[in-house]
Amino acid sequence: MDWSLLGCGANGHVTFAPDEPELRGRLNVTAREGAAWRCLRCGTFVIGEPTSSGPVSAAPRVRRGKELRSAFILRLFAVERFLRAIVFGALAIAIWRFSLSRLSIEAAYDQMLPAVRSLLRELGFNVNHNRLLGLIQHAFKLNPHTLGLLALAAGAYAVIEIIEAVGLWLLKRWGEYFAMIATSIGIPYEIYDLTAKVTWLRLLAFTINVALVVYLVVTKRLFGVRGGKKAYEARLRSASILQAEIDALAAEEATRAEEAAQADEAAQVEKTAQAGGPAQAGKTEQAGEATHAGGAARDHEGARAAAPGPHRGQAGQPGPAGAPNQPEQPAAAQTAGLTDRANGPPAPGRAEPGRTDLPRQADTARGPDQPTDAAATNSSAAE
């Protein structure tokens, strides 16, 4: 069952024209028959003038969906409370009237008792054990003070039931709390009555009271149950058509503001890039030249590190400037060269012990690309 359509069928559509232009455009359309406004209860568009207009804060609060079903159930409980109030109110008035004219009522009762007894016998009731007659006879034995207290108690209960009925019928939050508390107080006494004797009337009253307490606590989220009042109001806002349109409009405005901010940021970046283009190009060229010079210097240092040590001549002296660097000759080779120059060349066919392979070893130590000692000596003499 669509409770929103049922509510519009019973009470009519609820349309509203807000003063805000953008929100106003989201709630109406133009048809061939004229302007149509969206109903805040069932959501359909209704042709004709809106039922009310003004700022959003003045928009009517419309119940729809589950909230309408809840209102229907609460008003059923309110009707039951009204009936209780009528019954106990009549009882209070009867007791009060009886306390004022008990003697005359007792005389009238005694006068009418034989006829009542005979009527009950014909109907098949046992007159000697009838509870109604026993209750009336017991009431005649009560003193006026006790009767006054009974009338006051019945009247107070009737007033409480009327307050509950009014609060539930008007769907007020205070009425829900009042009904829940007042009903909960009477439940222990009803349980005691059921333990004494179970009757269909007591059982029915107990079932209705327990159902009302549980329903109010769970569905209306009383005393902080299921998130309390904040969660209950949030659920009402989520079900509101007007609030949904307000949220959608706010989301669209936020999206447009974000896109505008991104466009401004992109334009600023492009403007900065255009203004600093030549300077940035010069800086880039200078950075490239510096990088090229640094690479050449690093290559030169690497070549120097990879070249062999300085060339040394006789007796460990460094070679002349511009001469190719050669490794230092071993000490044995230098000593052998000095001995040969001091003693002269060996005689032909005469081999000096220990020097057979010396020249070949020295040449091997120098390497294939390095000059021999004789070439180094001639170079030194030339200079």
C-alpha positions as a printed NumPy array, in Angstrom:
array([[  0.   ,   0.   ,   0.   ],
       [  1.244,   3.443,  -0.958],
       [  0.503,   5.486,   2.138],
       [  1.53 ,   8.722,   0.403],
       [ -1.101,   8.313,  -2.316],
       [ -3.638,   7.274,   0.299],
       [ -2.902,  10.43 ,   2.261],
       [ -3.249,  12.632,  -0.828],
       [ -6.502,  10.873,  -1.715],
       [ -7.883,  11.554,   1.747],
       [ -6.533,  15.06 ,   2.388],
       [ -5.51 ,  16.399,  -1.049],
       [ -2.123,  17.217,  -2.556],
       [  0.4  ,  19.52 ,  -0.87 ],
       [  2.316,  21.781,  -3.282],
       [  4.721,  24.559,  -2.402],
       [  6.396,  27.347,  -4.413],
       [  9.68 ,  28.47 ,  -2.793],
       [ 10.986,  32.007,  -3.243],
       [ 14.447,  30.772,  -4.288],
       [ 14.539,  30.755,  -8.14 ],
       [ 16.723,  27.664,  -8.658],
       [ 14.765,  25.564,  -6.169],
       [ 11.507,  26.903,  -7.572],
       [ 12.494,  25.673, -11.032],
       [ 13.095,  22.147,  -9.702],
       [  9.577,  21.843,  -8.272],
       [  7.482,  22.929, -11.254],
       [  7.121,  22.122, -14.932],
       [  5.146,  23.672, -17.76 ],
       [  2.502,  21.465, -19.357],
       [ -0.044,  22.152, -22.096],
       [ -2.684,  22.797, -19.454],
       [ -0.416,  25.201, -17.585],
       [  2.114,  25.189, -14.768],
       [  2.293,  22.008, -12.678],
       [  3.782,  21.809,  -9.188],
       [  5.217,  18.746,  -7.522],
       [  3.299,  17.371,  -4.542],
       [  5.486,  17.16 ,  -1.454],
       [  3.644,  14.05 ,  -0.239],
       [  3.187,  11.702,  -3.214],
       [  5.697,  13.31 ,  -5.622],
       [  3.332,  13.707,  -8.58 ],
       [  2.983,  16.98 , -10.516],
       [ -0.351,  18.707,  -9.977],
       [ -1.637,  21.274, -12.473],
       [ -2.729,  24.552, -10.938],
       [ -1.532,  27.101,  -8.462],
       [  0.54 ,  25.891,  -5.488],
       [ -1.248,  25.524,  -2.17 ],
       [  1.373,  27.689,  -0.431],
       [  4.497,  29.723,  -1.188],
       [  7.295,  31.555,   0.605],
       [ 10.871,  30.944,   1.768],
       [ 12.126,  27.415,   2.293],
       [ 11.978,  27.863,   6.064],
       [  8.2  ,  28.352,   5.764],
       [  7.628,  25.152,   3.778],
       [  5.045,  22.775,   5.291],
       [  6.295,  19.637,   6.989],
       [  4.627,  16.792,   5.135],
       [  4.519,  13.219,   6.392],
       [  4.861,  10.547,   3.752],
       [  5.452,   6.812,   3.409],
       [  6.227,   5.021,   6.65 ],
       [  5.606,   8.177,   8.629],
       [  1.974,   8.186,   7.482],
       [  1.595,   4.548,   8.498],
       [  3.06 ,   5.341,  11.902],
       [  0.648,   8.257,  12.294],
       [ -2.286,   5.966,  11.521],
       [ -1.166,   3.422,  14.157],
       [ -0.63 ,   6.098,  16.806],
       [ -4.09 ,   7.507,  16.189],
       [ -5.575,   4.062,  16.674],
       [ -3.925,   3.977,  20.11 ],
       [ -5.255,   7.498,  20.703],
       [ -8.834,   6.331,  20.002],
       [ -8.4  ,   3.46 ,  22.471],
       [ -7.157,   5.969,  25.082],
       [-10.178,   8.175,  24.45 ],
       [-12.489,   5.208,  25.085],
       [-10.724,   4.417,  28.34 ],
       [-11.012,   8.037,  29.397],
       [-14.766,   7.975,  28.721],
       [-15.26 ,   4.772,  30.715],
       [-13.265,   5.875,  33.76 ],
       [-14.686,   9.384,  33.592],
       [-18.221,   7.981,  33.725],
       [-17.188,   5.693,  36.588],
       [-15.755,   8.607,  38.541],
       [-18.961,  10.604,  38.099],
       [-21.087,   7.625,  39.154],
       [-19.048,   7.028,  42.312],
       [-19.187,  10.693,  43.2  ],
       [-22.955,  10.839,  42.722],
       [-23.343,   7.642,  44.683],
       [-21.322,   9.029,  47.608],
       [-23.576,  12.087,  47.761],
       [-26.86 ,  10.202,  47.669],
       [-25.917,   6.785,  48.906],
       [-28.882,   6.488,  51.279],
       [-31.444,   7.216,  48.639],
       [-29.715,   4.919,  46.169],
       [-29.583,   2.172,  48.762],
       [-33.273,   2.599,  49.497],
       [-34.053,   2.515,  45.804],
       [-31.881,  -0.551,  45.376],
       [-33.614,  -2.34 ,  48.235],
       [-36.937,  -1.42 ,  46.716],
       [-35.924,  -2.687,  43.263],
       [-33.929,  -5.701,  44.507],
       [-36.806,  -8.222,  44.482],
       [-37.608,  -7.415,  40.87 ],
       [-33.94 ,  -7.614,  39.938],
       [-33.583, -10.959,  41.687],
       [-36.584, -12.426,  39.932],
       [-35.279, -11.172,  36.561],
       [-31.901, -12.743,  37.139],
       [-33.521, -16.053,  38.144],
       [-35.54 , -16.112,  34.938],
       [-32.36 , -15.465,  32.957],
       [-30.671, -18.418,  34.659],
       [-28.242, -16.564,  36.939],
       [-27.553, -17.621,  40.502],
       [-28.631, -14.621,  42.508],
       [-26.842, -15.679,  45.677],
       [-23.426, -15.825,  43.977],
       [-23.775, -12.975,  41.459],
       [-20.66 , -10.73 ,  41.42 ],
       [-22.492,  -7.616,  40.29 ],
       [-24.985,  -7.757,  43.159],
       [-22.18 ,  -8.541,  45.553],
       [-20.183,  -5.509,  44.353],
       [-23.179,  -3.205,  44.732],
       [-23.897,  -4.441,  48.223],
       [-20.217,  -4.006,  49.132],
       [-20.291,  -0.419,  47.833],
       [-23.176,   0.403,  50.175],
       [-20.959,  -0.597,  53.094],
       [-18.173,   1.866,  52.182],
       [-17.931,   5.166,  53.997],
       [-18.176,   8.495,  52.134],
       [-14.406,   9.178,  52.474],
       [-13.489,   5.929,  50.721],
       [-16.004,   6.577,  47.982],
       [-14.526,  10.051,  47.473],
       [-11.009,   8.581,  47.046],
       [-12.306,   6.041,  44.537],
       [-14.029,   8.773,  42.534],
       [-10.844,  10.891,  42.611],
       [ -8.668,   7.967,  41.452],
       [-11.005,   7.124,  38.574],
       [-11.129,  10.783,  37.525],
       [ -7.304,  11.12 ,  37.632],
       [ -6.909,   8.028,  35.479],
       [ -9.413,   9.429,  32.989],
       [ -7.429,  12.702,  32.785],
       [ -4.18 ,  10.788,  32.169],
       [ -5.843,   8.84 ,  29.382],
       [ -7.114,  12.056,  27.805],
       [ -3.594,  13.575,  27.825],
       [ -2.189,  10.44 ,  26.232],
       [ -4.919,  10.441,  23.598],
       [ -4.386,  14.102,  22.708],
       [ -0.581,  13.748,  22.455],
       [ -0.827,  10.629,  20.303],
       [ -3.534,  12.065,  18.052],
       [ -1.536,  15.244,  17.408],
       [  1.618,  13.144,  16.806],
       [  3.663,  15.189,  19.261],
       [  6.996,  14.075,  20.644],
       [  5.983,  14.941,  24.204],
       [  2.78 ,  12.919,  23.762],
       [  4.814,   9.867,  22.762],
       [  7.032,  10.191,  25.849],
       [  4.05 ,  10.784,  28.127],
       [  2.108,   7.816,  26.757],
       [  5.126,   5.532,  27.036],
       [  5.901,   6.483,  30.654],
       [  2.287,   6.451,  31.875],
       [  1.589,   3.101,  30.264],
       [  4.8  ,   1.552,  31.606],
       [  3.875,   2.504,  35.169],
       [  0.621,   0.513,  34.984],
       [  2.134,  -2.652,  33.467],
       [  3.401,  -4.158,  36.783],
       [ -0.088,  -3.844,  38.301],
       [ -1.627,  -5.507,  35.245],
       [  0.87 ,  -8.374,  35.544],
       [ -0.175,  -8.792,  39.199],
       [ -3.848,  -8.939,  38.187],
       [ -3.062, -11.582,  35.581],
       [ -1.275, -13.714,  38.157],
       [ -4.347, -13.511,  40.389],
       [ -6.847, -14.294,  37.644],
       [ -6.682, -14.321,  33.871],
       [ -9.643, -12.797,  32.047],
       [-10.007, -11.812,  28.417],
       [-10.495,  -8.139,  29.37 ],
       [ -7.324,  -7.997,  31.493],
       [ -5.341,  -9.894,  28.873],
       [ -6.526,  -7.56 ,  26.112],
       [ -5.655,  -4.438,  28.111],
       [ -2.208,  -5.827,  28.979],
       [ -1.459,  -6.742,  25.341],
       [ -2.452,  -3.279,  24.079],
       [ -0.297,  -1.5  ,  26.681],
       [  2.8  ,  -3.614,  26.03 ],
       [  2.4  ,  -3.187,  22.253],
       [  2.133,   0.6  ,  22.629],
       [  5.276,   0.814,  24.792],
       [  7.369,  -1.362,  22.451],
       [  6.125,   0.419,  19.332],
       [  6.871,   3.885,  20.693],
       [ 10.357,   2.975,  21.895],
       [ 11.403,   1.196,  18.689],
       [  9.789,   3.252,  15.922],
       [ 10.026,   6.691,  17.542],
       [ 13.519,   5.985,  18.971],
       [ 12.681,   7.202,  22.463],
       [ 15.378,   7.497,  25.166],
       [ 18.225,   7.23 ,  22.638],
       [ 17.168,   3.855,  21.193],
       [ 18.465,   3.313,  17.6  ],
       [ 20.232,   6.663,  17.515],
       [ 17.584,   8.684,  19.374],
       [ 16.013,  11.916,  18.195],
       [ 18.846,  12.853,  15.79 ],
       [ 18.548,   9.593,  13.872],
       [ 14.747,   9.918,  13.815],
       [ 14.893,  13.461,  12.389],
       [ 17.562,  12.396,   9.869],
       [ 15.223,   9.651,   8.622],
       [ 12.42 ,  12.18 ,   8.262],
       [ 14.678,  14.511,   6.256],
       [ 15.8  ,  11.68 ,   3.986],
       [ 12.162,  10.904,   3.184],
       [ 11.296,  14.54 ,   2.413],
       [ 10.975,  15.471,  -1.283],
       [ 11.784,  19.121,  -0.619],
       [ 14.912,  18.244,   1.378],
       [ 16.072,  15.885,  -1.389],
       [ 15.792,  18.709,  -3.939],
       [ 17.674,  21.084,  -1.628],
       [ 20.496,  18.546,  -1.213],
       [ 20.682,  17.907,  -4.976],
       [ 20.87 ,  21.646,  -5.678],
       [ 23.642,  22.091,  -3.105],
       [ 25.602,  19.204,  -4.653],
       [ 25.337,  20.764,  -8.126],
       [ 26.524,  24.14 ,  -6.837],
       [ 29.483,  22.494,  -5.103],
       [ 30.393,  20.671,  -8.332],
       [ 30.241,  23.878, -10.359],
       [ 32.366,  25.725,  -7.79 ],
       [ 34.983,  22.948,  -7.887],
       [ 35.109,  22.987, -11.689],
       [ 35.473,  26.796, -11.707],
       [ 38.316,  26.588,  -9.187],
       [ 40.106,  23.981, -11.31 ],
       [ 39.682,  26.132, -14.432],
       [ 41.091,  29.206, -12.636],
       [ 44.061,  27.177, -11.399],
       [ 44.777,  25.864, -14.913],
       [ 44.56 ,  29.4  , -16.372],
       [ 46.927,  30.714, -13.707],
       [ 49.442,  27.957, -14.445],
       [ 49.247,  28.66 , -18.198],
       [ 49.665,  32.399, -17.637],
       [ 52.701,  31.82 , -15.432],
       [ 54.239,  29.523, -18.046],
       [ 53.727,  32.088, -20.82 ],
       [ 55.164,  34.97 , -18.759],
       [ 58.287,  33.034, -17.77 ],
       [ 58.954,  31.344, -21.155],
       [ 62.096,  33.28 , -22.427],
       [ 63.752,  33.426, -19.044],
       [ 63.071,  29.762, -18.522],
       [ 64.565,  28.969, -21.955],
       [ 67.768,  30.974, -21.115],
       [ 68.049,  29.182, -17.826],
       [ 67.642,  25.869, -19.599],
       [ 70.39 ,  26.748, -22.146],
       [ 72.786,  27.865, -19.408],
       [ 72.094,  24.7  , -17.483],
       [ 72.852,  22.654, -20.628],
       [ 76.163,  24.46 , -21.211],
       [ 77.171,  23.98 , -17.603],
       [ 76.315,  20.304, -17.867],
       [ 78.402,  19.992, -21.071],
       [ 81.433,  21.751, -19.481],
       [ 81.183,  19.571, -16.412],
       [ 81.089,  16.46 , -18.591],
       [ 84.228,  17.559, -20.493],
       [ 86.072,  18.258, -17.247],
       [ 85.107,  14.864, -15.919],
       [ 86.362,  13.22 , -19.127],
       [ 89.709,  15.063, -18.846],
       [ 90.122,  14.011, -15.235],
       [ 89.322,  10.441, -16.171],
       [ 91.962,  10.455, -18.91 ],
       [ 94.561,  11.8  , -16.525],
       [ 93.669,   9.177, -13.97 ],
       [ 93.907,   6.4  , -16.567],
       [ 97.366,   7.535, -17.929],
       [100.546,   5.869, -16.434],
       [102.917,   7.704, -14.048],
       [105.557,  10.32 , -15.115],
       [108.537,   9.183, -17.23 ],
       [111.762,   8.912, -15.352],
       [115.233,   8.883, -16.86 ],
       [118.443,   7.648, -15.475],
       [118.992,   7.57 , -11.733],
       [115.211,   8.081, -11.087],
       [115.086,  11.614, -12.611],
       [111.794,  12.628, -14.233],
       [111.732,  12.868, -17.973],
       [111.571,  16.071, -19.919],
       [108.343,  18.018, -20.397],
       [106.204,  16.626, -23.171],
       [107.869,  13.231, -23.02 ],
       [105.601,  10.275, -22.811],
       [105.005,   9.042, -19.316],
       [106.699,   5.762, -18.564],
       [106.705,   3.626, -15.508],
       [109.672,   3.813, -13.196],
       [112.293,   1.219, -13.965],
       [113.064,  -1.4  , -11.401],
       [116.066,  -0.815,  -9.182],
       [117.878,  -3.894, -10.508],
       [117.568,  -2.648, -14.079],
       [118.924,   0.839, -13.145],
       [121.906,  -0.702, -11.302],
       [122.653,  -2.951, -14.223],
       [122.696,   0.003, -16.577],
       [125.154,   1.962, -14.45 ],
       [127.485,  -1.05 , -14.178],
       [127.474,  -1.53 , -17.913],
       [128.36 ,   2.09 , -18.594],
       [131.16 ,   2.029, -15.975],
       [132.842,  -1.195, -17.145],
       [132.127,  -0.786, -20.817],
       [130.476,  -3.265, -23.07 ],
       [131.22 ,  -6.87 , -22.472],
       [133.582,  -8.655, -24.695],
       [132.129, -10.395, -27.679],
       [131.151, -13.917, -26.879],
       [131.614, -13.327, -23.23 ],
       [128.516, -13.666, -21.143],
       [128.38 , -12.013, -17.807],
       [126.95 , -14.226, -15.145],
       [123.419, -13.163, -14.076],
       [122.858, -10.724, -17.002],
       [121.987, -13.005, -19.865],
       [118.271, -12.049, -19.963],
       [118.48 ,  -8.599, -18.352],
       [117.938,  -6.446, -21.467],
       [115.068,  -8.644, -22.591],
       [113.497,  -8.53 , -19.1  ],
       [113.821,  -4.747, -18.986],
       [112.237,  -4.427, -22.401],
       [109.439,  -6.688, -21.287],
       [108.905,  -4.621, -18.151],
       [108.659,  -1.419, -20.188],
       [106.096,  -2.75 , -22.571],
       [105.971,  -2.788, -26.329],
       [105.08 ,   0.912, -26.728],
       [107.684,   2.39 , -24.362],
       [111.231,   3.447, -25.468],
       [114.224,   1.595, -24.279],
       [116.93 ,   3.008, -21.967],
       [119.112,   3.859, -24.891],
       [116.356,   5.862, -26.554],
       [115.626,   7.651, -23.286],
       [119.377,   8.44 , -22.9  ],
       [119.596,   9.803, -26.424],
       [116.542,  11.943, -25.837],
       [118.032,  13.354, -22.67 ],
       [121.357,  14.07 , -24.386],
       [119.564,  15.807, -27.226],
       [117.887,  18.159, -24.833]])
